[in-house]
Amino acid sequence: MTAEEFQLWTKAMKAAGIVTRETSCQELLKISNASYHNYKKRGAPYHIALACSALLHKKKAYGQ
């Protein structure tokens, strides 16, 4: 996931009404503030891209 795609995901999460602020995206992903800002600047790894897709489509974690 490129940095641009990650930023578009945060905007899509807001537009969908899933979150109201960027820090909510960070909290949903269960990542540190440093990681969140790193992904915004440099892109995110594949497992984070999968999590982003699941969250946008309102999927729950496996087993929940």
Secondary structure, DSSP 8 states (H G I E B T S, - for coil): --HHHHHHHHHHHHHTTS-SSHHHHHHHHT--HHHHHHHHHH---HHHHHHHHHHHTT---TT-
